[in-house]
Amino acid sequence: MQKRAFLIVLDSVGIGAMPDAAEWGDEGSHTVNAIRNHPAFHCPNLFNLGFFNIDGVGGEKTDSPRTCYARMTESSKGKDTTIGHWEIAGVYSPKPFPTYPNGFPKDLLDEFEKLTGRGVLCNKPYSGTEVIKDYGEEHLKTGKLIVYTSADSVFQIAAHEDIVPIKELYKYCEQARALLQGEHGVGRVIARPFEGEYPFKRTPRRHDYSLMPPESNVPAIMKKQGFDVISVGKIFDIFAGQGFTESHPTVSNDDGMDKTMEILKRDFHGLCFVNLVDFDMVYGHRNDIEGYAKAMTAFDARLGEFLKGMQEDDLLIITADHGCDPATPSTDHSREYTPMLAYGKKLKEGVNLGTRNSFADIGATVLEWFDLPTNEIFGESFLKEIVND
């Protein structure tokens, strides 16, 4: 039997404010606290695995957790998707990506307009659902692109699919990505297509264009060594395609778990790296506590199915990339600790690894699982602490 690892990122499932959270405007944030007392929250599988035994999570603990578990600290300077995932994969980012609370500079947008031949609307931080309500009709009349940002390092382009066909929107995003380098190297350029009539509806054909990560990261190292490296969800986009042997885009958490379950049944040798984005995109950013609680309950049910299908030489790690507390006035990401559960038939049970210094410890552990050196990446493996002798 060949070794496999499944790394599942519950996008934005934070477990409490980090010590420097106030510097990011996130003091007191705790995403899991915000949802766990809702009647729709029911996660028996996570409970049995030891999720609530993790330092700082709170709630009722099990006396016999089935996993090794830890609270993960983000050592990089950021709280966004790209920096979080890169650190999980062993990349330390000492500087935050640039953000634009007052919109993008005029000279940058002038250059973007020259490249695309289209004008620009908005140019300010905005909710993705509200921006198409407020600017969608003007976009339909003028053909100008809706360009907006958020508290994160993003350059987002919204366009109606009847006005800007999806391939054309993707081309504009590629042009923006080439433009936004160096000083203006935002973490992601994001295509945000929408459709229908006012108040409009976003389509599932979103596409992210990330900066190219440093070459020393887990997917790139594993691919170079001949392993299978499979992306499910937006992982492929977050790493700009670097290091993956195949990619499976998704339209929802459930679709992501469907695809992950199919991969679980396959014979492969390497890493399946999964992002479940609905927690963040659909519920966290919209301050939807009930929806978030229901999404966690739905994931918990699928997790039960997944555990039954695991093989002898499989490693499962469940974690997150940042927080997005739906109970705060903010709709932005929050600077929080993240959970880590490690499970496998060859792993110990009930090992509390405490609070780790970096998300990158996960990446180092994955490399060591496959007998690969960890010296090229940031982070310290905890594999020896969790594998049975």
NORRA-V127139 format. One record per residue. N is the residue number from 0. RES is the residue in one letter. SS is DSSP state (alpha for helix, beta for strand, coil for the rest). PHI is phi as a letter, one per 20 degrees, with the letter a starting at -180 (NA if undefined). Layout:
# NORRA-V127139
n=N res=RES ss=SS phi=PHI
n=N res=RES ss=SS phi=PHI
This chain:
# NORRA-V127139
n=0 res=M ss=coil phi=NA
n=1 res=Q ss=coil phi=e
n=2 res=K ss=coil phi=f
n=3 res=R ss=beta phi=c
n=4 res=A ss=beta phi=c
n=5 res=F ss=beta phi=d
n=6 res=L ss=beta phi=d
n=7 res=I ss=beta phi=d
n=8 res=V ss=beta phi=d
n=9 res=L ss=beta phi=e
n=10 res=D ss=coil phi=g
n=11 res=S ss=coil phi=n
n=12 res=V ss=coil phi=e
n=13 res=G ss=beta phi=e
n=14 res=I ss=beta phi=c
n=15 res=G ss=beta phi=p
n=16 res=A ss=beta phi=f
n=17 res=M ss=coil phi=f
n=18 res=P ss=coil phi=g
n=19 res=D ss=coil phi=e
n=20 res=A ss=alpha phi=g
n=21 res=A ss=alpha phi=f
n=22 res=E ss=alpha phi=f
n=23 res=W ss=alpha phi=d
n=24 res=G ss=coil phi=m
n=25 res=D ss=coil phi=c
n=26 res=E ss=coil phi=g
n=27 res=G ss=coil phi=n
n=28 res=S ss=coil phi=f
n=29 res=H ss=coil phi=a
n=30 res=T ss=alpha phi=g
n=31 res=V ss=alpha phi=f
n=32 res=N ss=alpha phi=g
n=33 res=A ss=alpha phi=f
n=34 res=I ss=alpha phi=d
n=35 res=R ss=alpha phi=f
n=36 res=N ss=coil phi=e
n=37 res=H ss=coil phi=f
n=38 res=P ss=coil phi=g
n=39 res=A ss=coil phi=e
n=40 res=F ss=coil phi=e
n=41 res=H ss=coil phi=b
n=42 res=C ss=coil phi=c
n=43 res=P ss=alpha phi=f
n=44 res=N ss=alpha phi=f
n=45 res=L ss=alpha phi=f
n=46 res=F ss=alpha phi=g
n=47 res=N ss=alpha phi=f
n=48 res=L ss=alpha phi=f
n=49 res=G ss=coil phi=o
n=50 res=F ss=alpha phi=g
n=51 res=F ss=alpha phi=e
n=52 res=N ss=alpha phi=e
n=53 res=I ss=coil phi=f
n=54 res=D ss=coil phi=g
n=55 res=G ss=coil phi=n
n=56 res=V ss=coil phi=f
n=57 res=G ss=coil phi=n
n=58 res=G ss=coil phi=n
n=59 res=E ss=coil phi=f
n=60 res=K ss=coil phi=d
n=61 res=T ss=coil phi=e
n=62 res=D ss=coil phi=f
n=63 res=S ss=coil phi=c
n=64 res=P ss=coil phi=f
n=65 res=R ss=coil phi=e
n=66 res=T ss=coil phi=d
n=67 res=C ss=beta phi=e
n=68 res=Y ss=beta phi=b
n=69 res=A ss=beta phi=b
n=70 res=R ss=beta phi=d
n=71 res=M ss=beta phi=d
n=72 res=T ss=coil phi=d
n=73 res=E ss=coil phi=e
n=74 res=S ss=coil phi=e
n=75 res=S ss=coil phi=f
n=76 res=K ss=coil phi=e
n=77 res=G ss=coil phi=r
n=78 res=K ss=coil phi=b
n=79 res=D ss=coil phi=d
n=80 res=T ss=alpha phi=g
n=81 res=T ss=alpha phi=f
n=82 res=I ss=alpha phi=f
n=83 res=G ss=alpha phi=f
n=84 res=H ss=alpha phi=f
n=85 res=W ss=alpha phi=f
n=86 res=E ss=alpha phi=f
n=87 res=I ss=alpha phi=g
n=88 res=A ss=coil phi=e
n=89 res=G ss=coil phi=n
n=90 res=V ss=coil phi=d
n=91 res=Y ss=coil phi=e
n=92 res=S ss=coil phi=d
n=93 res=P ss=coil phi=f
n=94 res=K ss=coil phi=c
n=95 res=P ss=coil phi=f
n=96 res=F ss=coil phi=f
n=97 res=P ss=coil phi=f
n=98 res=T ss=coil phi=c
n=99 res=Y ss=coil phi=c
n=100 res=P ss=coil phi=f
n=101 res=N ss=coil phi=d
n=102 res=G ss=coil phi=n
n=103 res=F ss=coil phi=e
n=104 res=P ss=coil phi=g
n=105 res=K ss=alpha phi=f
n=106 res=D ss=alpha phi=f
n=107 res=L ss=alpha phi=f
n=108 res=L ss=alpha phi=f
n=109 res=D ss=alpha phi=g
n=110 res=E ss=alpha phi=f
n=111 res=F ss=alpha phi=f
n=112 res=E ss=alpha phi=f
n=113 res=K ss=alpha phi=f
n=114 res=L ss=alpha phi=f
n=115 res=T ss=alpha phi=e
n=116 res=G ss=coil phi=m
n=117 res=R ss=coil phi=c
n=118 res=G ss=coil phi=f
n=119 res=V ss=beta phi=c
n=120 res=L ss=beta phi=d
n=121 res=C ss=beta phi=n
n=122 res=N ss=beta phi=l
n=123 res=K ss=beta phi=b
n=124 res=P ss=beta phi=f
n=125 res=Y ss=coil phi=b
n=126 res=S ss=coil phi=f
n=127 res=G ss=alpha phi=f
n=128 res=T ss=alpha phi=f
n=129 res=E ss=alpha phi=f
n=130 res=V ss=alpha phi=f
n=131 res=I ss=alpha phi=f
n=132 res=K ss=alpha phi=f
n=133 res=D ss=alpha phi=e
n=134 res=Y ss=alpha phi=c
n=135 res=G ss=alpha phi=f
n=136 res=E ss=alpha phi=f
n=137 res=E ss=alpha phi=f
n=138 res=H ss=alpha phi=g
n=139 res=L ss=alpha phi=f
n=140 res=K ss=alpha phi=f
n=141 res=T ss=alpha phi=d
n=142 res=G ss=coil phi=m
n=143 res=K ss=coil phi=f
n=144 res=L ss=beta phi=e
n=145 res=I ss=beta phi=e
n=146 res=V ss=beta phi=d
n=147 res=Y ss=beta phi=b
n=148 res=T ss=beta phi=c
n=149 res=S ss=coil phi=b
n=150 res=A ss=coil phi=f
n=151 res=D ss=coil phi=e
n=152 res=S ss=coil phi=e
n=153 res=V ss=beta phi=c
n=154 res=F ss=beta phi=d
n=155 res=Q ss=beta phi=d
n=156 res=I ss=beta phi=c
n=157 res=A ss=beta phi=d
n=158 res=A ss=beta phi=b
n=159 res=H ss=beta phi=f
n=160 res=E ss=coil phi=f
n=161 res=D ss=coil phi=f
n=162 res=I ss=coil phi=e
n=163 res=V ss=coil phi=c
n=164 res=P ss=coil phi=g
n=165 res=I ss=alpha phi=g
n=166 res=K ss=alpha phi=f
n=167 res=E ss=alpha phi=f
n=168 res=L ss=alpha phi=f
n=169 res=Y ss=alpha phi=f
n=170 res=K ss=alpha phi=f
n=171 res=Y ss=alpha phi=f
n=172 res=C ss=alpha phi=f
n=173 res=E ss=alpha phi=f
n=174 res=Q ss=alpha phi=f
n=175 res=A ss=alpha phi=f
n=176 res=R ss=alpha phi=f
n=177 res=A ss=alpha phi=f
n=178 res=L ss=alpha phi=f
n=179 res=L ss=coil phi=e
n=180 res=Q ss=coil phi=c
n=181 res=G ss=alpha phi=l
n=182 res=E ss=alpha phi=g
n=183 res=H ss=alpha phi=d
n=184 res=G ss=coil phi=f
n=185 res=V ss=coil phi=f
n=186 res=G ss=coil phi=f
n=187 res=R ss=beta phi=b
n=188 res=V ss=beta phi=d
n=189 res=I ss=beta phi=c
n=190 res=A ss=beta phi=f
n=191 res=R ss=beta phi=c
n=192 res=P ss=beta phi=f
n=193 res=F ss=beta phi=c
n=194 res=E ss=beta phi=b
n=195 res=G ss=coil phi=m
n=196 res=E ss=coil phi=d
n=197 res=Y ss=coil phi=g
n=198 res=P ss=coil phi=e
n=199 res=F ss=coil phi=m
n=200 res=K ss=beta phi=b
n=201 res=R ss=beta phi=f
n=202 res=T ss=coil phi=e
n=203 res=P ss=coil phi=f
n=204 res=R ss=coil phi=e
n=205 res=R ss=coil phi=g
n=206 res=H ss=beta phi=b
n=207 res=D ss=beta phi=d
n=208 res=Y ss=beta phi=c
n=209 res=S ss=beta phi=e
n=210 res=L ss=coil phi=f
n=211 res=M ss=coil phi=f
n=212 res=P ss=coil phi=f
n=213 res=P ss=coil phi=g
n=214 res=E ss=coil phi=f
n=215 res=S ss=coil phi=e
n=216 res=N ss=coil phi=b
n=217 res=V ss=alpha phi=g
n=218 res=P ss=alpha phi=g
n=219 res=A ss=alpha phi=f
n=220 res=I ss=alpha phi=f
n=221 res=M ss=alpha phi=f
n=222 res=K ss=alpha phi=f
n=223 res=K ss=alpha phi=g
n=224 res=Q ss=coil phi=e
n=225 res=G ss=coil phi=n
n=226 res=F ss=coil phi=e
n=227 res=D ss=beta phi=f
n=228 res=V ss=beta phi=c
n=229 res=I ss=beta phi=d
n=230 res=S ss=beta phi=d
n=231 res=V ss=beta phi=c
n=232 res=G ss=coil phi=n
n=233 res=K ss=coil phi=e
n=234 res=I ss=alpha phi=g
n=235 res=F ss=alpha phi=g
n=236 res=D ss=alpha phi=f
n=237 res=I ss=alpha phi=f
n=238 res=F ss=coil phi=d
n=239 res=A ss=coil phi=l
n=240 res=G ss=coil phi=m
n=241 res=Q ss=coil phi=f
n=242 res=G ss=coil phi=n
n=243 res=F ss=coil phi=d
n=244 res=T ss=coil phi=e
n=245 res=E ss=beta phi=b
n=246 res=S ss=beta phi=c
n=247 res=H ss=beta phi=c
n=248 res=P ss=coil phi=f
n=249 res=T ss=coil phi=c
n=250 res=V ss=coil phi=d
n=251 res=S ss=coil phi=a
n=252 res=N ss=alpha phi=g
n=253 res=D ss=alpha phi=f
n=254 res=D ss=alpha phi=f
n=255 res=G ss=alpha phi=f
n=256 res=M ss=alpha phi=f
n=257 res=D ss=alpha phi=g
n=258 res=K ss=alpha phi=f
n=259 res=T ss=alpha phi=f
n=260 res=M ss=alpha phi=f
n=261 res=E ss=alpha phi=f
n=262 res=I ss=alpha phi=f
n=263 res=L ss=alpha phi=g
n=264 res=K ss=coil phi=e
n=265 res=R ss=coil phi=e
n=266 res=D ss=coil phi=e
n=267 res=F ss=coil phi=b
n=268 res=H ss=coil phi=c
n=269 res=G ss=beta phi=q
n=270 res=L ss=beta phi=d
n=271 res=C ss=beta phi=d
n=272 res=F ss=beta phi=d
n=273 res=V ss=beta phi=d
n=274 res=N ss=beta phi=d
n=275 res=L ss=beta phi=d
n=276 res=V ss=coil phi=e
n=277 res=D ss=alpha phi=f
n=278 res=F ss=alpha phi=g
n=279 res=D ss=alpha phi=e
n=280 res=M ss=alpha phi=f
n=281 res=V ss=alpha phi=e
n=282 res=Y ss=alpha phi=d
n=283 res=G ss=alpha phi=f
n=284 res=H ss=coil phi=f
n=285 res=R ss=coil phi=d
n=286 res=N ss=coil phi=l
n=287 res=D ss=coil phi=d
n=288 res=I ss=alpha phi=f
n=289 res=E ss=alpha phi=f
n=290 res=G ss=alpha phi=f
n=291 res=Y ss=alpha phi=f
n=292 res=A ss=alpha phi=f
n=293 res=K ss=alpha phi=f
n=294 res=A ss=alpha phi=f
n=295 res=M ss=alpha phi=f
n=296 res=T ss=alpha phi=f
n=297 res=A ss=alpha phi=f
n=298 res=F ss=alpha phi=f
n=299 res=D ss=alpha phi=g
n=300 res=A ss=alpha phi=f
n=301 res=R ss=alpha phi=f
n=302 res=L ss=alpha phi=f
n=303 res=G ss=alpha phi=g
n=304 res=E ss=alpha phi=f
n=305 res=F ss=alpha phi=f
n=306 res=L ss=alpha phi=g
n=307 res=K ss=alpha phi=f
n=308 res=G ss=alpha phi=e
n=309 res=M ss=coil phi=f
n=310 res=Q ss=coil phi=d
n=311 res=E ss=coil phi=g
n=312 res=D ss=coil phi=d
n=313 res=D ss=beta phi=e
n=314 res=L ss=beta phi=d
n=315 res=L ss=beta phi=d
n=316 res=I ss=beta phi=c
n=317 res=I ss=beta phi=d
n=318 res=T ss=beta phi=b
n=319 res=A ss=coil phi=b
n=320 res=D ss=coil phi=d
n=321 res=H ss=coil phi=r
n=322 res=G ss=beta phi=d
n=323 res=C ss=coil phi=b
n=324 res=D ss=coil phi=f
n=325 res=P ss=coil phi=f
n=326 res=A ss=coil phi=e
n=327 res=T ss=coil phi=e
n=328 res=P ss=coil phi=f
n=329 res=S ss=coil phi=f
n=330 res=T ss=coil phi=d
n=331 res=D ss=coil phi=e
n=332 res=H ss=coil phi=g
n=333 res=S ss=beta phi=c
n=334 res=R ss=coil phi=f
n=335 res=E ss=beta phi=c
n=336 res=Y ss=beta phi=f
n=337 res=T ss=beta phi=c
n=338 res=P ss=beta phi=e
n=339 res=M ss=beta phi=b
n=340 res=L ss=beta phi=d
n=341 res=A ss=beta phi=d
n=342 res=Y ss=beta phi=c
n=343 res=G ss=coil phi=a
n=344 res=K ss=coil phi=f
n=345 res=K ss=coil phi=d
n=346 res=L ss=beta phi=d
n=347 res=K ss=coil phi=f
n=348 res=E ss=coil phi=c
n=349 res=G ss=coil phi=m
n=350 res=V ss=beta phi=e
n=351 res=N ss=beta phi=e
n=352 res=L ss=beta phi=e
n=353 res=G ss=beta phi=m
n=354 res=T ss=beta phi=d
n=355 res=R ss=beta phi=e
n=356 res=N ss=coil phi=f
n=357 res=S ss=coil phi=b
n=358 res=F ss=coil phi=g
n=359 res=A ss=alpha phi=f
n=360 res=D ss=alpha phi=f
n=361 res=I ss=alpha phi=f
n=362 res=G ss=alpha phi=f
n=363 res=A ss=alpha phi=f
n=364 res=T ss=alpha phi=f
n=365 res=V ss=alpha phi=f
n=366 res=L ss=alpha phi=f
n=367 res=E ss=alpha phi=f
n=368 res=W ss=alpha phi=g
n=369 res=F ss=coil phi=e
n=370 res=D ss=coil phi=m
n=371 res=L ss=coil phi=d
n=372 res=P ss=coil phi=f
n=373 res=T ss=coil phi=d
n=374 res=N ss=coil phi=f
n=375 res=E ss=coil phi=e
n=376 res=I ss=coil phi=c
n=377 res=F ss=coil phi=f
n=378 res=G ss=coil phi=o
n=379 res=E ss=coil phi=c
n=380 res=S ss=coil phi=f
n=381 res=F ss=coil phi=d
n=382 res=L ss=alpha phi=g
n=383 res=K ss=alpha phi=f
n=384 res=E ss=alpha phi=e
n=385 res=I ss=alpha phi=d
n=386 res=V ss=beta phi=e
n=387 res=N ss=coil phi=f
n=388 res=D ss=coil phi=f
